[in-house]
Amino acid sequence: MAPRVLVTGAGGFIGRWSVPPLLAAGYEVHAVLRPGAPAPAQLEGARVHRADLLDPGSHQALCAAARPTHLLHFAWIATPGLYWHSPANREWLAASLALLDAFAAAGGRRAVMAGSCAEYDWARVEVCHEDRSPLADSAARPLPAYTASKLALHRSLEAFGLAHGITTAWGRIFLQYGPHEHPDRLVSSAIVNLLQGHDAPATHGRQVRSFLHAADVGAAFAALLGSGAGGAVNIGSSDAITIGALLEKIAGRIGGPGAVRLGARAAPPGEPAVLLPDTARLEREIGWRPRHTLDSGLADTIAWWRGPRSDP
């Protein structure tokens, strides 16, 4: 019998991209969408379930219907400008723990959940290793609700797995881009402005980062789910680039009258000069490599923004 995986947030920017590689790997995929949300094209071949995961009664009903052996949990608040300090983070923490309870009660065997590079102490590290300098080990100070909730869920996931005989892993997502990204985020905002012939305002652009196409992020999570790896695993690219160079790449591909305006915006307070993932576990232990280079991924993303976008 094929393993059955319950994918939450399957209509989201990253979750949708996990479904095709899961199907290709032989999983019976049960994709969870919000009530009324349109089903993305990437979900073709999956069994779609509608549920509000913040409803306490939804978790047992979902697990009873899908009978999942595996869980891939992406659903969370991610609205730019809101998610960092929103009280909804605590609601999602509680909902995630309730889902984990229902999954275990239904006989689930392996759970993988999405974390964030925000769990690292950006003031202390530049290249983030999974076993070094998480904020939970830093000097006590107030943390954004998003960071605090993700840290709490990771600790709870590991403890729950040990107590219930479920293998677990935690994918810490670094910076991503691609089709269906929110238009207020860095890459998509620059593309939209430049395609419309407008300038793309930016900060000084000297920040060093790495970017992974959303389809590769989803595929990396599918590979993590299918592996025996446990604990935290960075999900990101090993290729570093400055923000300014990234934006100039985008402008060079688009052409037109618009230009990148470095220095037009102030950098956020406390923004690190360098923020990169160590991807050794992802590459060596799991054996995963991205399909897209940065150039091919940007070309794909620009083409999507240029073309008709009837798919949600």
Secondary structure, 3 states (H helix, E strand, C coil): CCCEEEEECCCCCCHHHHHHHHHHCCCEEEEEECCCCCCCHHHCCCEEEECCCCCCCHHHHHHHHHCCCEEEECCCCCCCCCCCCCCHHHHHHHHHHHHHHHHHHCCCCEEEEEEEHHHECCCCCCEECCCCCEHHHCCCCCCCHHHHHHHHHHHHHHHHHHHHCCEEEEEEECEEECCCCCCCCHHHHHHHHHHCCCCEECCCCCCEECEEEHHHHHHHHHHHHHCCCCEEEEECCCCCEEHHHHHHHHHHHHCCCCCEECCCCCCCCCCCCECEECCHHHHHHCCCCCCCCHHHHHHHHHHHHHCCCCCC
